[in-house]
Amino acid sequence: MLRGSTSIRIELLEASTVIRNWNSRVRQTLQVGGLLLGGWIAGGFSCMSQERWLKADEGMWLFNRVPKAHLKQVYGFEATDAWLEHLMKSSVRFNSGGSASFVSSDGLVLTNHHVASDTLYKLSTAEHNYNEDGFLAKSLADEIPAPDLELNQLVAIEEVTAEVNQAVDSSLSPAEAAKARQAKMAEIEKKSLEATGLRSDVVTLYGGGQYHLYRYKKYTDVRLVWAPEAGAAFFGGDADNFEYPRYCLDVTLFRVYEDGKPAKIEHFLKMNPEGAKEGELVFVSGNPGRTRRIYTADAMRYQRDHRLPDTLNLLRRKEVLLQQYGFGGPEQKRRSKDDLFGIQNSRKAYTGMLEGLQDPAFLKEREAYEAQLIAKLEADPKLAPLASAFEEITKVQQRRLALKGQSASVRSSLYGIAQNLVLMAAEDAKSSTERLREFRDSNRESMLQGLYSPAPIYPDLEKVMLADELARMVEDRGGDDPLVATLLDGKSPRARASELVDGTKLIDVAARKELASGGVAAIGRSTDPMVRLAAAMETEYRRLQKISDELDEIERQAYAKITQAKFAVEGDSVYPDATFTLRLAFGPVKGYALDGQTIPSHTTMAGAFEHEASHESTDPWVLPESWKKAKDKMKGQTPYNFVSTADIIGGNSGSPVVDRQGNMVGIIFDGNIQSLTADYYYSDTVGRSVSVHIAAVLEALRSIYGAPSLADQLGR
Amino acid sequence: MLRGSTSIRIELLEASTVIRNWNSRVRQTLQVGGLLLGGWIAGGFSCMSQERWLKADEGMWLFNRVPKAHLKQVYGFEATDAWLEHLMKSSVRFNSGGSASFVSSDGLVLTNHHVASDTLYKLSTAEHNYNEDGFLAKSLADEIPAPDLELNQLVAIEEVTAEVNQAVDSSLSPAEAAKARQAKMAEIEKKSLEATGLRSDVVTLYGGGQYHLYRYKKYTDVRLVWAPEAGAAFFGGDADNFEYPRYCLDVTLFRVYEDGKPAKIEHFLKMNPEGAKEGELVFVSGNPGRTRRIYTADAMRYQRDHRLPDTLNLLRRKEVLLQQYGFGGPEQKRRSKDDLFGIQNSRKAYTGMLEGLQDPAFLKEREAYEAQLIAKLEADPKLAPLASAFEEITKVQQRRLALKGQSASVRSSLYGIAQNLVLMAAEDAKSSTERLREFRDSNRESMLQGLYSPAPIYPDLEKVMLADELARMVEDRGGDDPLVATLLDGKSPRARASELVDGTKLIDVAARKELASGGVAAIGRSTDPMVRLAAAMETEYRRLQKISDELDEIERQAYAKITQAKFAVEGDSVYPDATFTLRLAFGPVKGYALDGQTIPSHTTMAGAFEHEASHESTDPWVLPESWKKAKDKMKGQTPYNFVSTADIIGGNSGSPVVDRQGNMVGIIFDGNIQSLTADYYYSDTVGRSVSVHIAAVLEALRSIYGAPSLADQLGR
């Protein structure tokens, strides 16, 4: 699955120095994560040259830089401004790490079940398991408010590169430059927020080559309307994940409200139940989380030999831990399932990414390209100074390597809350532009929504997670490290975790608010053991944060030079690396050949039953009762899932897929395993994005879930 | 489970430089592993002082150094030489990594199902799954020969310390000393083999402080008689593993043959179906695989901060890999299940060990003890020179750390075979005493049994395992390492693994024999890609092996000094660290208190049904059909599993538990999770060994498995 979490949650999971917290509650994690993205994700852009690009459908295009000429030339398609604006404003971002679209005039939002699963999980209890069993609101009154969702609709993009760069001159050290740049970005955002009332994020594009201001309308009253069972949405489970052919109804419907009533939506997608046939051009509008295609060969090496292997070790560790916890019983299984799936999903994705990087042919090609580019730069006296950027990036990798294992971040929901409270108290004493990025005024509302989320925190699971994090810290830093001594306080990881979780009051939202209201003094006075621990870690945390900011800034400046070089040598018709902001991708619906087999572009709903039978109906290939009951009634030949060559990655989950008329034909939910190199490079030989066909959504609502009127509302 | 694999297979899995091969076939691994033990496991001995020891039942005692006075004083028990000899000769070692006992005059051998599972797995096919479904031979003719088992009965122990040490004088460098010592050991073994016809192993005890010659009668015609279903043997699966209370029928019966007929056995155990009650003293006779209790504080630090975390990363990696492979279908699940269980078992065991080391209190105590010992040494001019040993061991840890990631070992069955063929060809050109230890003459028969094992090798599983090993090598050494370039040959790990597995002929035993018969010339001529790869890796492999031998020798000499120091300061009534050789442990049957709960020493067979019901009969808590059918017929109150304080560790699996009369009351199959620190230290506060009660074995044979006559044969 292309959960936002594939990239974003894992950014948090892996980042050794910059993350605030690891919340086993995805929502909380991602809210922080999403808002942090502008700050610490330095998107790059593709290294592919124009000529090569023309051969394929590569590209995650900015809505203000769509390759209109290319679309016209290759596909005879006219991307008018009106067409683009309608699609942009019909698109929705789940700040929890996914994409979606408006699909009715009265606020219906269609996304993936696996994007919704975090909310489904938070709404579930030991008695009602909406994630497993599904949900259908019989009327508006039945729709259940999500505890902490924030949905964003992009309404405007403004170029602010010159303004941001003005704040930084060459006399500043990287650390000073990073600070000055952040302050300027915060200032622009605050001004925009005050002027428009819209959420305003300055987005770093082309790895630091450009800065654009994105303005969003925010929706925070979001209610659950319909979700199928996990057995239908995630049929085939971890085994089928990233595979194709597939048979998943990976969709969920929410509705946004304003002033307690369904929101009136001007831009929403109409349905095209006929869908797109093999060979037909489709468009994907969504928020790819992060790619690293601009990376230099040495930066790729660091990914290959350090970041990805370390991340995979961490993922496997958490996977095994949560599996073991789930053995405790059905309720433990329920509590850990969403996180476990997310982690398994990421592990599979990262394995695919690493496989791509480990193929010697890839780096060889990248190096040849780089050598050629550098040669062209050095041949031109005006461009020659830009060539040093490659060496600067190499040096950053060496410094990152030297920081290995020096994390001061503990991935636990309760610790994360404590740390945010400690940091916020200190940050609030500064002016907004001086603060750590997530505590700036323009982000206050979103940050507090996460901090005060009433989503359940389970003490037993917290203990298991925290004990493992403490153990990990002993392993990473060594048992004799002074910070480790502070962490353990003379106890074993398990004993210390129990003491901390049993002793803290932060599980109670009121206790968080009370502490927050008291500022620095209240933090200083607090005897809460989790707060005391976060306070003891603060200095080291800030030290590492500062180094990380500095390294990011050096990379930003270097990639800005490389961007300039590429624009000069290759022309400016290139797209920037993904930044969890809205992008347009496109390509035909297209089957592929693999290991001598032809894999057709579409599956059918009847195929799900055959797939179940071929696995003898064993877990995870067990269709829900609702499907079995409806088997004879439903139109089995309804197309179910389909593939296209559109260039997507984690974060694109839930993206609408539309035809030339801008009508909805499907919804992205996955990429096949061959597409997983997309973080580093695009390939359409066998790499494919995978969607649920919109006809299957409508047929399922009508014939399986007893909700024909809901089906009738879609597109109206 | 205390599979031999817990310690031994994992020794192989983790050891970065010294191992020959990783065979997904346990048997093969362990045969090599078992025979290597004398060579590269430098057993130590407990650091516990005499006074402390007297408080508990700590100790894995040599049969020629049983603490008779202590047994007499504390338990009023007279351990006569006849009693000891009978128990020793009734005990059996599975060279595949477990313990067992003779239980009838006509060759019946009782061990654990999980010790047998490797053989059950090898005897199984897609059609007959003896591991899952169990097996019962209706007559002698039905008994199925195991493909490659070697059982050992210890018949004599001889002290050879002086002779071994004579070969090494202080003028030799560590590398020369290691070579000279190995040559001497090989010479002693060869002489003994020629004189007695018995398998002869020189065992390094007290970390190098003493050398004893062990002579074994070998049985290689071993046939399967009875195994229960995995659902009964491993009821509760990975979830219940290392937990207590337990309900497992973890037993299997084999029979040894000589000259095609059931072997006549003089020493075998009689049964005591009454068993041992709470508080009653019991004895355990088995082969604990390895402990590290002699380790210095700095050696423990290396374990805590490097060896165990690295091993756990590797185990989790293989666990996730095999799980994913098993998703392929029921046959894939069957093929990977035994290895997967072994790995999960080890992962759980290692997690427990690491938790013990991460408790700051443990190392603090160890350091205090060490400081005291050093002070005593330095106060005595005669002993003072011994104190330098601690610093020498510290330096070895630093050198080991510098070798991190420099492995030249590929864990794949087919690669292992290729490597053994390549090494054997070169080694055979030398005299026996000059060879790598496992290729010495006295070990030839055992080595070839593994090399020529007809056990199935599945190409699809091999590809998955090998691709992962190649990827791991890229990660460990970095993608630009020259050895990695050789390994990958310009292809991705997955593509290269397919090429190697598809291209090799070594899956065919005849091809192995043909290559072996041609010596160095045949290896040089071979175009088999797996052989070529092993040949290309040979130099680096030998280089690392040499360093490893040198470090082991330095440690041996240093631990020999520490042993001498301890004997001088604390007296000589101490036991050496485990070495996968026969030991005697003892202690009372005894329940314990945990988290405010009292956990009784015994469970009953009826309790298994209650345990199943409490987990709603979900996997892995599903009793087999045979149990359900027999439920009303069986005596539910029959004791099932029980705990005692006897000091055991992995390798003890299958050890007979006997009463004061030497009659069998049970069979060891596990330790609880609190006992897992046993690698580093013993604790009987809540640490317990777990056994199957012999009454349950008899009752199950009679009432569940329709084999009353087999039950009647036991003990006769």
Interface residues (C-beta under 8 A of the other chain):
Chain A: D238 A239 R301 R304 D305 P309 L312 N313 R316 R317 E319 V320 Q324 F327 G328 G329 P330 R347 K348 L354 E355 L357 Q358 D359 P360 A361 L363 A471 V474 E475 G478 G479 D480 A485 L488 G490 K491 S492 P493 R494 A495 H615 E616 T618
Chain B: D238 A239 R301 R304 D305 P309 L312 N313 R316 R317 E319 V320 Q324 F327 G328 G329 P330 R347 K348 L354 E355 L357 Q358 D359 P360 A361 L363 A471 V474 E475 G478 G479 D480 A485 L488 G490 K491 S492 P493 R494 A495 H615 E616 T618
